[in-house]
């Protein structure tokens, strides 16, 4: 049979494991959320740059064809 001290230690051990799982999950979610937001912002910047290049190319070809 367990003593009160052993039962208390076991209960504390279970609490630490469960608390660690929750905190680890929250930390993992936070890190992935930050990484995803950074990636999305980087892709938005690249898309804006690409669209700017396309507009410049389009204007350049329009000028070339409009000149006699």
WOTACOR-V871449 format. One record per residue. N is the residue number from 1. PHI is phi in whole degrees, 0 to 359 (NA if undefined). Layout:
n	phi
N	PHI
N	PHI
This chain:
n	phi
1	NA
2	279
3	273
4	297
5	294
6	295
7	296
8	296
9	297
10	296
11	298
12	296
13	298
14	297
15	300
16	296
17	295
18	294
19	298
20	297
21	295
22	295
23	294
24	296
25	295
26	295
27	296
28	298
29	297
30	299
31	296
32	294
33	297
34	296
35	297
36	296
37	295
38	297
39	297
40	298
41	295
42	297
43	293
44	298
45	296
46	295
47	295
48	298
49	295
50	296
51	296
52	296
53	297
54	298
55	297
56	296
57	295
58	296
59	296
60	296
61	291
62	295
63	293
64	296
65	280
66	277
67	283
68	281
